[in-house]
Amino acid sequence: MEYVFLFSGLCCLASFLVLRSLLRRRIFPENRITAFFLKRLDEAWTGLVVASLVMIFVVQSFAVPSGSMRPTIKEGDRLFANKFIYGARVPFTTKRLFRLRNVSAGDIVIFRFPTNDRENPHYGKRFVKRVVALGGETLRVVGGKLYVNGEERKENYVQHLDAVHEDFGPYVVPTGQVFVMGDNRDRSFDSRYWGPLEETAIEGRVWFFYWPLKRIRLVSFI
C-alpha cells in the first residue's frame, strides 16, 4: 500500500508541475482566479506530500479481519501501526533507517503473510500477531504453556478455548527471524504452522486503537 501512495504522489507531482508551469507561463490569463488556483494547488500538493510521507514512513491504518488475537484485539478493530519504530523502510528494499528500537518479545506486529506463491489464499494479506521468541532462542509449547530457553513465559493475555492443547517444539528460531503467535492460541494460524517470520517483513507495531470508540486506547507511546 505504501508503494501505491508513493506512485500516486509521483503522478500527482508530475501533473501539478505541468499545470503550474502552464499557469506561470501565462497560457491562462493572469488574474485573481489564476492566483487563487495557484495557491490552492500549492496547498493541495503540500497536503498530498505530507499524507504520502506519513503513510509510507510513519503510521498506517489497519482493520483486523479475524479473532486470532482475542481477547487483546477483536474482529473489526481498527488501529494504527507505528512504522518508524523499527526504522523507516526504504521503498522497494528491505533496508531501514533511523531505527528507534529492535523487535522485542511481546510486541504486537503487522506484516504481510510470508509467501511468494500467488496461488496461496493468504498471499498479500496482512496479519497481526504477537512476537513470542527472537532469533537464536529456543521455544516449545507444552500443555498450552510457552517456554522460551527453558523458562515459562507468563502470558496473562492468552486465551485458550480447547480443553486439550497441541504441543509444539522444541524449536530454535533462526537468526534474523522471529516466531509469532496469536493470543487466541487455539484459533490462530501462525508460526507454528507456516514457520518463523523474517524481521525485515515486519511493517510496524500496533500503536493505537481508534475504532470502535469504546475500545479507543493507546497501546504504547512509541
Protein Blocks (a to p, Z undefined) as FASTA:
>chain_A
ZZmmmmmmmmmmmmmmmmmmmmmnomaccdfklmmmmmmmmmmmmmmmmmmmmmmmmccc
dddfbfklbckbcghiacdddfklnopadehiabdehifbdcdehiacddddddfbfkbm
kgoiacddddfbdehiacddeehiaceehiacddfkbccfbfbdcdedjddddehiacdd
dfklmlcccfklnopadfklpnbdcfbdcbdfklgccfbfZZ
